[in-house]
Structures are given as C-alpha cells and as structure tokens.
Amino acid sequence: MSTLETTDTGQPVDRQETGESWIKKMTGAQSVWILGVLVVIIVFFAITGGRNFFSASNFLQISQNLAVLAVLGVGVTFVIITSGIDLSIGSVLTFSSVIAAKVMEAMGGQGWGTALVGLLVAIVSGGAWGWVNGFLVAKAKVPALIVTLGSLSVALGLAQVITGGIDIRAVPTALADFAAYDKILGIPGLAFVALIVVIVGGIVLHRTRFGRYTFAVGSNEEAARRVGVKVDRQLIYIYLMTGALAGLGATMYLAQFTTTTIAGNTLTNLNVIAAVVIGGTSIFGGEGSMFGTVVGLFIPAVLQTGFVIIGVEPFWQGVAVGIVLVAAVYVDQTRRAAALRGARKNRRAARSAATAK
C-alpha cells in the first residue's frame, strides 16, 4: 500500500508503507508523550485516591461518560487533519437530538422500531448540516472558522425555535434501557458503540485511500490537487461524515439523559476540539491519529473523576486541561520548526555535495 506525501517544496511523492510506519502513524509522535502524561495522571490519582479511583467500575463509568465525545472526536479528527475546524458540532448534536425527539414523540412508540427511526432521522439531519458546512468551505471558499461559527448559531437557534426553549423528554424505553442497563461483551452499550466507531474511524483514517487523501489535503492542498485528489469532494465528504457522527452522538445523548438538554452542549465543541489537539492532531493540518484522540479524551475525564475522589474542586480540571492544551500545541510547533530546519539543512548539504562534484 502506498501513501501520498509531499516534500517541503510541495511536490507529491509516493512512499511504500511498511508495518512499522503504519504503527507510527496509528499512534503518532505527540500522542506517545501525551499517553505518558495520562499514565502519570492515573498513577497520581491511584496513589492519592486508592481503590476508589483505581477500579474497573470507575474506568467503565469514565468510558460511558466519554462515549458521545468519542464519537464526535472521530469526525473532528478528520476535519482538523485537513487544517479545518468545526465549531458547530455541539449545536448540530443539539439540533439533531431535537428533530429525532420530535419524530419519536410523534410516533409514540417505546420499542426499537421508534428508536431506530429516531436514530436514522438524527444521522440524516446531522449529515445535512455537515454537507452544508462542507459545501460552503469547499465550493464557496468561506473559511471553516466562519462557516462553522455561523452553523453553531443557526443550528442552536433553530433547535430553540422548534422547541420553544423547552426540553423534550420523549425517549423510547428501549433506547434508555440500552444506555442504562445493556452490556455487550461486558462493555456498557454506549461505550461499545463508541468503541466500534473509533475502531472503524481509525481503520478508515490510517488504512484506506480516503484517509490518505485526508492527510494529503491537510499537508498540501495544491499538491494533492496536482496528483488527482478531488479536494473539494473530499472536504465535503469529511464535513458530511462529521455531521452524521454528530447525529449518531445525538441519539446516544438522548439515550443517556432521556432528554434533549438544549442548553447542555455549549462547551461540547470546545471540549472535543481540545481533546483532539491534545491527542496530537496538528491544528496546522496533515498530522493526527485516532489513538491520540482517544488519549486526549481520557485526560480531562480522568482529571475530573480524580479531583472529585481526592476532594479537590473540579474547577481545577479546566486549569489543568488548558495547561496541557497549550503545552501540546507548543510541542507541535517546536517539532515542526525543528523538522523544517532539518529539511533545509539537508537541502543545503545536498546542494553543496552537488556543487563539489
């Protein structure tokens, strides 16, 4: 299998992918040291919190709480790798949950038939928002920051208009039971769904042409065009996929809380973006891994749980996450600058050698 890459001058090159390079891409350099940070945090709370923290039930609960964010994180990882951004994902989740809840309320059923219809409606409505975002970014050439900032406001506003600002509590019993009681292979239902989405997202990102094109667009969009990548279509597909995953996350959210909670996702977009960046996905594009995203999601969750167990005010979680986020971006910038200096040095050495001959 070959991968698309670009040189520092923007020229596309083709490299044969080995098993070792695939493993490196799956983890990523930055995600390795972030994993080390997570291990240190876990060890600290294991010592200070004892068995109350270091237990299987505690980590299962953390995984359950992270399920929705993990699903959203898969889509956001693709977006940021293209050097884009999606600030609207929390509002799209809210809008999709409202539409799904309205449909399920109208159907009036409590079984899986009603729940599956609600799931389909949520995915379609989320995908529609994603398509609009992708079209405006790719075809209208409006910056992703502006497009998704506008979508954030419009989607949330429409959700409030549709409901009159009142949450809908019409979730089928089957869906609520799946989140509260059902386990698959010993894993809570929502966490299992998130695990499948993360695994599939990782395979698509690191082992398919779609994933290689995503990295190519983020590394050098013009070079990707020159080698035949349909960049506009790729971007539209990525944003559409991200919206559809927000729709899936909306259904999971309804299952977990049995209500739309319109005002409860104001920080969802920032939490997901922070986790993805902390996990090693570069805000400059062209680099990232699904493994790193998962690690980045666990850091704030473990901090929050650990602070509660040892009796520290949970507000310190925001301070700690902010420090880690800034450190992650700083390391990314430093590493990129070092790589660029190394590439320039190698080019000068090559030119000197050629002149000497």
MOURPE-V943802 format. One record per backbone hydrogen bond with DSSP energy under -0.5 kcal/mol. NH is the residue of the N-H (numbers start at 1). CO is the residue of the C=O. E is the energy in kcal/mol with one decimal. If there is no record, write none. Layout:
BEGIN
nh = {NH NH}
co = {CO CO}
e = {E E}
END
This chain:
BEGIN
nh = {3 5 7 10 13 15 17 22 23 24 25 26 27 28 32 32 33 34 35 36 37 38 39 40 41 42 43 44 45 46 47 48 49 50 52 53 54 55 59 60 61 62 63 64 65 66 67 67 70 71 72 73 74 75 76 77 78 79 80 81 82 82 83 84 89 92 93 94 95 96 97 98 99 100 101 102 103 104 105 106 107 108 115 116 117 118 119 120 121 122 123 124 125 126 127 128 129 130 131 132 133 134 135 136 137 138 139 140 142 146 147 148 149 150 151 152 153 154 155 156 157 158 159 160 161 162 163 164 165 166 172 174 176 177 178 179 180 181 182 184 187 189 189 192 193 194 195 196 197 198 199 200 201 202 203 204 205 206 207 208 211 212 213 214 215 216 217 218 219 220 224 225 226 227 228 229 231 234 235 236 237 238 239 240 241 242 243 244 245 246 247 248 249 250 251 252 253 254 255 256 257 258 260 264 265 266 268 269 271 272 273 274 275 276 277 278 279 280 281 282 282 285 286 291 293 294 295 296 297 298 299 300 301 302 303 304 305 306 307 308 309 310 311 311 312 316 317 318 319 320 321 322 323 324 325 326 327 328 329 330 331 332 333 334 335 336 337 338 339 340 341 342 343 344 345 346 347 348 349 350 351 352 353 354 355 356 357}
co = {15 13 11 7 5 3 1 18 19 20 21 22 23 24 28 29 29 30 31 32 33 34 35 36 37 38 39 40 41 42 43 44 45 46 49 50 50 53 55 56 57 58 59 60 61 62 63 64 66 67 68 69 70 71 72 73 74 75 76 77 78 79 80 79 86 88 89 90 91 92 93 94 95 96 97 98 99 100 101 102 103 104 111 112 113 114 115 116 117 118 119 120 121 122 123 124 125 126 127 128 129 130 131 132 133 134 135 135 136 143 143 144 145 146 147 148 149 150 151 152 153 154 155 156 157 158 159 160 160 163 170 110 172 173 174 175 176 177 177 187 184 178 182 188 189 190 191 192 193 194 195 196 197 198 199 200 201 202 203 204 204 208 209 210 211 212 213 214 215 216 220 221 222 223 225 224 229 230 231 232 233 234 235 236 237 238 239 240 241 242 243 244 245 246 247 248 249 250 251 252 253 254 168 261 262 263 265 265 267 268 269 270 271 272 273 274 275 277 276 280 287 282 81 26 289 290 291 292 293 294 295 296 297 298 299 300 301 302 303 304 305 306 307 308 307 313 314 315 315 316 317 318 319 320 321 322 323 324 325 326 327 328 329 330 331 332 333 334 335 336 337 338 339 340 341 342 343 344 345 346 347 348 349 350 351 352 353}
e = {-2.0 -2.1 -2.5 -1.7 -2.7 -1.6 -2.9 -2.1 -1.9 -2.0 -2.3 -2.3 -1.9 -2.7 -1.0 -0.6 -1.0 -1.9 -2.0 -1.6 -1.8 -2.3 -2.5 -2.2 -2.3 -2.5 -2.7 -2.4 -2.3 -2.4 -2.0 -2.5 -2.8 -0.9 -1.0 -1.3 -2.3 -2.2 -1.8 -2.3 -2.0 -2.1 -2.3 -2.2 -2.2 -1.6 -0.6 -0.8 -2.6 -1.8 -2.1 -2.4 -1.4 -1.0 -2.2 -2.1 -1.4 -2.0 -2.7 -2.0 -1.2 -0.6 -2.0 -2.0 -0.5 -2.8 -2.0 -2.0 -3.0 -2.8 -2.3 -2.0 -2.4 -2.6 -2.5 -2.4 -2.2 -2.6 -2.4 -2.1 -2.0 -2.0 -1.7 -2.8 -1.7 -2.3 -2.3 -2.4 -2.6 -2.4 -2.3 -2.4 -2.6 -2.5 -2.7 -2.2 -1.7 -2.2 -2.5 -2.1 -2.4 -2.8 -2.8 -2.3 -2.1 -3.1 -2.5 -1.5 -2.3 -0.5 -2.5 -2.6 -1.4 -2.3 -2.3 -2.2 -1.5 -2.6 -2.8 -1.5 -2.4 -2.7 -2.0 -1.9 -2.2 -2.8 -1.7 -1.6 -1.0 -1.1 -0.5 -2.0 -2.0 -2.8 -1.6 -1.4 -2.1 -3.0 -1.7 -3.1 -1.8 -0.5 -2.3 -2.4 -2.1 -2.3 -2.3 -2.2 -2.3 -2.5 -2.5 -2.7 -2.7 -2.6 -2.3 -2.7 -2.4 -2.4 -2.4 -0.8 -0.9 -2.0 -2.8 -1.7 -2.2 -2.3 -2.5 -1.9 -2.3 -2.5 -2.3 -1.9 -2.0 -1.4 -1.6 -2.5 -1.7 -2.4 -2.6 -2.2 -2.4 -2.1 -2.4 -2.5 -2.7 -2.2 -2.3 -2.5 -2.4 -1.7 -1.8 -2.1 -2.8 -1.9 -1.7 -2.0 -2.4 -2.4 -2.2 -2.2 -2.4 -2.4 -1.2 -1.9 -0.6 -0.5 -0.7 -0.5 -2.6 -2.4 -2.5 -2.6 -2.0 -2.4 -2.4 -2.9 -1.9 -1.7 -1.9 -0.6 -1.8 -1.6 -3.7 -1.0 -1.5 -1.9 -2.1 -2.8 -1.8 -1.7 -1.4 -0.7 -1.1 -3.1 -2.2 -2.4 -2.2 -2.9 -2.6 -1.7 -2.1 -2.3 -0.6 -0.7 -2.6 -1.9 -1.9 -0.8 -0.8 -2.5 -2.9 -2.2 -2.0 -2.3 -2.6 -2.3 -2.3 -2.4 -2.2 -2.4 -2.6 -2.1 -2.6 -2.7 -2.7 -2.3 -2.5 -2.3 -2.3 -2.4 -2.4 -2.4 -2.3 -2.4 -2.3 -2.3 -2.2 -2.4 -2.3 -2.4 -2.6 -2.3 -2.3 -2.3 -2.4 -2.3 -1.6}
END
